[in-house]
């Protein structure tokens, strides 16, 4: 999570007006983003949820099926 920042999420923020929820898949285990990143995303109107990558992928599919404006940033599981 140390490498996840507003800079690394820059392309996502270009379309921030279209995104309600950002799912952060943090690998094999859940790791929470720092308060600065969480606040910066909230300032762009994006709710952020961090979870293990497998759970993030499943949640993404459910929210997409509900036609929610969702995006996912996933860290691969090794």
DSSP file (Angstrom, degrees, kcal/mol; ACC not computed):
  #  RESIDUE AA STRUCTURE BP1 BP2  ACC     N-H-->O    O-->H-N    N-H-->O    O-->H-N    TCO  KAPPA ALPHA  PHI   PSI    X-CA   Y-CA   Z-CA
    1    1 A X    >         0   0    0      0, 0.0     3,-1.4     0, 0.0    33,-0.2   0.000 360.0 360.0 360.0 -17.7    0.0    0.0    0.0
    2    2 A X  T 3   +     0   0    0      1,-0.3    31,-0.0    31,-0.1    32,-0.0   0.808 360.0  50.8 -61.6 -27.9    3.0    2.3    0.4
    3    3 A X  T 3  S+     0   0    0      2,-0.0     2,-0.6     5,-0.0    -1,-0.3   0.533  87.8  96.5 -87.4  -6.7    3.1    2.7   -3.4
    4    4 A X    <   +     0   0    0     -3,-1.4     2,-0.3     4,-0.1    33,-0.1  -0.752  51.7 136.5 -88.6 120.5   -0.6    3.6   -3.7
    5    5 A X  S  > S-     0   0    0     -2,-0.6     4,-1.5     1,-0.0     5,-0.1  -0.868  71.1 -87.0-148.3 177.7   -1.1    7.3   -3.9
    6    6 A X  T  4 S+     0   0    0     -2,-0.3     7,-0.2     1,-0.2    -1,-0.0   0.855 126.6  55.8 -61.6 -33.2   -3.0   10.0   -5.8
    7    7 A X  T >4 S+     0   0    0      1,-0.2     3,-1.3     2,-0.2     4,-0.2   0.929 108.5  44.9 -64.6 -44.8   -0.2   10.0   -8.3
    8    8 A X  T 34 S+     0   0    0      1,-0.3     3,-0.3    -5,-0.2    -1,-0.2   0.738 116.3  47.5 -73.4 -20.5   -0.5    6.2   -9.0
    9    9 A X  T 3X S+     0   0    0     -4,-1.5     4,-1.8     1,-0.2     3,-0.5   0.183  78.9 117.7 -99.2  15.6   -4.3    6.6   -9.1
   10   10 A X  H <> S+     0   0    0     -3,-1.3     4,-1.0     1,-0.3    -1,-0.2   0.850  70.8  51.2 -54.2 -44.7   -4.0    9.6  -11.5
   11   11 A X  H  > S+     0   0    0     -3,-0.3     4,-0.6     1,-0.2     3,-0.4   0.876 108.8  53.4 -63.5 -36.1   -5.8    8.0  -14.4
   12   12 A X  H >4 S+     0   0    0     -3,-0.5     3,-1.2     1,-0.2    -1,-0.2   0.908 104.2  54.8 -62.7 -42.5   -8.7    7.0  -12.2
   13   13 A X  H >< S+     0   0    0     -4,-1.8     3,-1.5     1,-0.3    -1,-0.2   0.721  93.0  70.4 -69.7 -20.4   -9.1   10.5  -10.9
   14   14 A X  H 3< S+     0   0    0     -4,-1.0    -1,-0.3    -3,-0.4     3,-0.3   0.853 109.5  35.6 -61.0 -32.5   -9.5   11.9  -14.4
   15   15 A X  T X< S+     0   0    0     -3,-1.2     3,-2.2    -4,-0.6     4,-0.4   0.021  81.2 126.4-106.3  24.7  -12.9   10.1  -14.5
   16   16 A X  G X   +     0   0    0     -3,-1.5     3,-1.4     1,-0.3    -1,-0.2   0.804  63.7  65.4 -57.6 -32.2  -13.7   10.7  -10.8
   17   17 A X  G 3  S+     0   0    0      1,-0.3    -1,-0.3    -3,-0.3    -2,-0.1   0.709 104.1  47.0 -63.5 -18.5  -17.0   12.3  -11.6
   18   18 A X  G <  S+     0   0    0     -3,-2.2     2,-0.5     2,-0.0    -1,-0.3   0.466  98.7  82.8-100.4  -3.5  -18.2    8.9  -12.9
   19   19 A X    <   +     0   0    0     -3,-1.4    51,-0.2    -4,-0.4     3,-0.1  -0.895  39.4 169.7-111.8 127.2  -16.9    6.8  -10.0
   20   20 A X  S    S+     0   0    0     49,-3.2    27,-2.8    -2,-0.5     2,-0.4   0.803  73.1  27.6 -94.3 -40.4  -18.8    6.3   -6.7
   21   21 A X  E     -ab  47  70A   0     48,-1.8    50,-2.2    25,-0.2     2,-0.5  -0.982  59.3-161.2-132.3 133.7  -16.8    3.6   -5.2
   22   22 A X  E     -ab  48  71A   0     25,-3.2    27,-2.6    -2,-0.4     2,-0.6  -0.972  11.9-156.1-111.9 122.0  -13.1    2.5   -5.5
   23   23 A X  E     -ab  49  72A   0     48,-2.8    50,-2.7    -2,-0.5     2,-0.7  -0.872   4.6-157.0 -96.3 123.7  -12.3   -1.0   -4.4
   24   24 A X  E     -ab  50  73A   0     25,-3.0    27,-2.6    -2,-0.6     2,-0.7  -0.900   1.2-158.0-101.4 112.9   -8.6   -1.4   -3.4
   25   25 A X  E     -ab  51  74A   0     48,-2.7    50,-2.3    -2,-0.7    27,-0.2  -0.831   8.5-170.3 -89.2 114.1   -7.5   -5.0   -3.7
   26   26 A X  E >   - b   0  75A   0     25,-2.6     3,-0.5    -2,-0.7     2,-0.3   0.051  38.2-103.0-101.6  24.8   -4.5   -5.2   -1.4
   27   27 A X  T 3  S-     0   0    0     48,-0.5    26,-2.5    24,-0.2    27,-0.4  -0.687  80.5 -16.0  94.7-146.5   -3.1   -8.6   -2.2
   28   28 A X  T 3  S+     0   0    0     -2,-0.3     2,-0.3    48,-0.2    -1,-0.2   0.727 130.6  32.8 -73.0 -22.4   -3.5  -11.7    0.0
   29   29 A X  S <  S-     0   0    0     -3,-0.5     2,-0.3    22,-0.1    24,-0.1  -0.931  91.5 -94.7-135.0 159.7   -4.6   -9.7    3.1
   30   30 A X        +     0   0    0     -2,-0.3     2,-0.4    22,-0.1    22,-0.1  -0.549  39.4 177.6 -75.5 129.1   -6.5   -6.6    3.8
   31   31 A X        -     0   0    0     -2,-0.3     2,-0.3    20,-0.1    20,-0.1  -0.999  23.1-133.3-131.8 128.7   -4.4   -3.5    4.3
   32   32 A X        -     0   0    0     -2,-0.4     3,-0.1     1,-0.1     2,-0.1  -0.592  19.7-118.8 -85.8 141.5   -6.1   -0.1    4.9
   33   33 A X        -     0   0    0     -2,-0.3    -1,-0.1     1,-0.1    17,-0.1  -0.372  39.0 -94.9 -71.2 156.8   -5.0    3.0    3.1
   34   34 A X     >  -     0   0    0    -33,-0.2     4,-2.2     1,-0.1     5,-0.2  -0.239  34.0-107.9 -67.6 161.3   -3.7    5.9    5.0
   35   35 A X  H  > S+     0   0    0      1,-0.2     4,-2.4     2,-0.2     5,-0.2   0.802 116.5  58.9 -63.3 -28.9   -6.0    8.7    6.1
   36   36 A X  H  > S+     0   0    0      2,-0.2     4,-2.4     1,-0.2    -1,-0.2   0.938 109.0  42.8 -66.4 -45.4   -4.5   11.1    3.6
   37   37 A X  H  > S+     0   0    0      2,-0.2     4,-2.3     1,-0.2     5,-0.2   0.924 114.3  51.2 -66.1 -43.6   -5.3    8.9    0.6
   38   38 A X  H  X S+     0   0    0     -4,-2.2     4,-2.1     1,-0.2    -2,-0.2   0.920 113.1  45.4 -59.0 -44.4   -8.8    8.2    2.0
   39   39 A X  H  X S+     0   0    0     -4,-2.4     4,-2.4     2,-0.2    -1,-0.2   0.897 110.3  53.5 -67.6 -40.7   -9.5   11.9    2.5
   40   40 A X  H  X S+     0   0    0     -4,-2.4     4,-0.8     1,-0.2    -1,-0.2   0.902 110.9  46.5 -62.3 -40.5   -8.1   12.9   -0.9
   41   41 A X  H ><>S+     0   0    0     -4,-2.3     5,-2.6     1,-0.2     3,-0.7   0.900 110.6  52.4 -68.2 -39.8  -10.4   10.3   -2.6
   42   42 A X  H ><5S+     0   0    0     -4,-2.1     3,-1.9     1,-0.2    -2,-0.2   0.881 102.9  59.0 -61.6 -36.8  -13.3   11.5   -0.5
   43   43 A X  H 3<5S+     0   0    0     -4,-2.4    -1,-0.2     1,-0.3    -2,-0.2   0.777 105.3  50.2 -62.2 -25.6  -12.5   15.1   -1.7
   44   44 A X  T <<5S-     0   0    0     -4,-0.8    -1,-0.3    -3,-0.7    -2,-0.2   0.333 125.3-105.5 -91.6   5.4  -13.1   13.8   -5.2
   45   45 A X  T < 5S+     0   0    0     -3,-1.9     2,-0.5     1,-0.2    -3,-0.2   0.705  78.4 132.7  80.9  20.6  -16.4   12.2   -4.2
   46   46 A X      < -     0   0    0     -5,-2.6     2,-0.4    -6,-0.1    -1,-0.2  -0.917  47.8-147.7-112.0 125.1  -15.1    8.7   -4.2
   47   47 A X  E     -a   21   0A   0    -27,-2.8   -25,-3.2    -2,-0.5     2,-0.4  -0.736  19.9-150.6 -83.2 136.8  -15.7    6.2   -1.4
   48   48 A X  E     -a   22   0A   0     -2,-0.4     2,-0.4   -27,-0.2   -25,-0.2  -0.928  15.0-175.1-116.3 135.2  -12.8    3.8   -0.9
   49   49 A X  E     -a   23   0A   0    -27,-2.6   -25,-3.0    -2,-0.4     2,-0.4  -0.991   9.7-158.1-128.1 122.1  -13.1    0.3    0.4
   50   50 A X  E     +a   24   0A   0     -2,-0.4     2,-0.3   -27,-0.2   -25,-0.2  -0.832  27.5 140.6-102.2 137.7   -9.9   -1.8    0.9
   51   51 A X  E     -a   25   0A   0    -27,-2.6   -25,-2.6    -2,-0.4   -24,-0.2  -0.967  57.6 -63.4-160.8 168.8  -10.0   -5.6    1.0
   52   52 A X     >  -     0   0    0     -2,-0.3     4,-2.4   -27,-0.2   -24,-0.2  -0.268  56.1-110.8 -57.0 150.9   -8.0   -8.6   -0.1
   53   53 A X  H  > S+     0   0    0    -26,-2.5     4,-2.5     1,-0.2     5,-0.2   0.867 115.3  53.4 -59.1 -41.4   -7.8   -8.8   -3.9
   54   54 A X  H  > S+     0   0    0    -27,-0.4     4,-2.0     1,-0.2    -1,-0.2   0.930 112.0  45.1 -59.7 -45.1  -10.1  -11.8   -4.2
   55   55 A X  H  > S+     0   0    0      1,-0.2     4,-2.7     2,-0.2    -1,-0.2   0.877 111.4  53.8 -65.5 -37.7  -12.8  -10.2   -2.2
   56   56 A X  H  X S+     0   0    0     -4,-2.4     4,-2.6     2,-0.2    -2,-0.2   0.906 108.2  49.4 -64.1 -41.2  -12.3   -6.9   -4.2
   57   57 A X  H  X S+     0   0    0     -4,-2.5     4,-1.9     2,-0.2    -2,-0.2   0.917 113.4  46.1 -64.8 -42.8  -12.8   -8.8   -7.5
   58   58 A X  H  X S+     0   0    0     -4,-2.0     4,-1.9    -5,-0.2    -2,-0.2   0.926 113.9  48.3 -65.4 -43.6  -15.9  -10.5   -6.3
   59   59 A X  H  X S+     0   0    0     -4,-2.7     4,-2.7     1,-0.2     5,-0.3   0.892 108.0  55.7 -64.1 -39.8  -17.3   -7.3   -4.9
   60   60 A X  H  X S+     0   0    0     -4,-2.6     4,-2.7     1,-0.2     5,-0.2   0.929 107.5  49.2 -56.5 -46.8  -16.5   -5.4   -8.1
   61   61 A X  H  X S+     0   0    0     -4,-1.9     4,-2.1     2,-0.2    -1,-0.2   0.888 111.6  48.7 -63.7 -39.1  -18.6   -8.0  -10.1
   62   62 A X  H  X S+     0   0    0     -4,-1.9     4,-1.2     2,-0.2    -2,-0.2   0.951 114.3  44.8 -64.6 -48.9  -21.5   -7.6   -7.7
   63   63 A X  H  <>S+     0   0    0     -4,-2.7     5,-2.5     1,-0.2     3,-0.2   0.881 112.8  51.4 -65.3 -38.1  -21.5   -3.8   -7.8
   64   64 A X  H ><5S+     0   0    0     -4,-2.7     3,-1.8    -5,-0.3    -1,-0.2   0.896 106.4  54.7 -64.2 -39.6  -21.1   -3.8  -11.6
   65   65 A X  H 3<5S+     0   0    0     -4,-2.1    -1,-0.2     1,-0.3    -2,-0.2   0.782 105.4  53.1 -63.2 -27.1  -24.0   -6.2  -11.9
   66   66 A X  T 3<5S-     0   0    0     -4,-1.2    -1,-0.3    -3,-0.2    -2,-0.2   0.346 118.7-116.9 -86.4   5.5  -26.0   -3.6   -9.9
   67   67 A X  T < 5 +     0   0    0     -3,-1.8    -3,-0.2     1,-0.2     2,-0.2   0.832  59.9 158.8  60.1  36.4  -24.9   -1.0  -12.5
   68   68 A X      < -     0   0    0     -5,-2.5     2,-1.4    -6,-0.1    -1,-0.2  -0.565  53.6-109.2 -84.1 153.3  -23.1    1.0   -9.8
   69   69 A X        +     0   0    0     -2,-0.2   -49,-3.2   -47,-0.0   -48,-1.8  -0.685  62.3 156.8 -83.3  91.0  -20.3    3.4  -10.8
   70   70 A X  E     -b   21   0A   0     -2,-1.4     2,-0.3   -51,-0.2   -48,-0.2  -0.884  25.9-174.2-124.0 147.8  -17.4    1.3   -9.4
   71   71 A X  E     -b   22   0A   0    -50,-2.2   -48,-2.8    -2,-0.3     2,-0.4  -0.948  10.4-152.1-134.1 157.1  -13.7    1.1  -10.2
   72   72 A X  E     -b   23   0A   0     -2,-0.3     2,-0.5   -50,-0.2   -48,-0.2  -0.995  11.4-167.4-134.4 139.1  -11.1   -1.3   -8.8
   73   73 A X  E     -b   24   0A   0    -50,-2.7   -48,-2.7    -2,-0.4     2,-0.4  -0.979  25.8-168.0-120.6 113.0   -7.3   -1.0   -8.3
   74   74 A X  E     -b   25   0A   0     -2,-0.5     2,-0.5   -50,-0.2   -48,-0.2  -0.881  19.9-152.9-116.6 131.5   -6.0   -4.5   -7.7
   75   75 A X  E     -b   26   0A   0    -50,-2.3   -48,-0.5    -2,-0.4   -22,-0.2  -0.869  37.3-110.8 -94.8 129.6   -2.7   -5.7   -6.4
   76   76 A X        -     0   0    0     -2,-0.5     2,-0.5     1,-0.1   -48,-0.2  -0.228  23.1-126.0 -61.8 147.1   -1.9   -9.2   -7.7
   77   77 A X              0   0    0    -50,-0.2    -1,-0.1     1,-0.1   -50,-0.1  -0.829 360.0 360.0 -93.3 128.4   -1.9  -12.1   -5.2
   78   78 A X              0   0    0     -2,-0.5    -1,-0.1     0, 0.0    -2,-0.1   0.447 360.0 360.0 -91.4 360.0    1.4  -14.1   -5.4
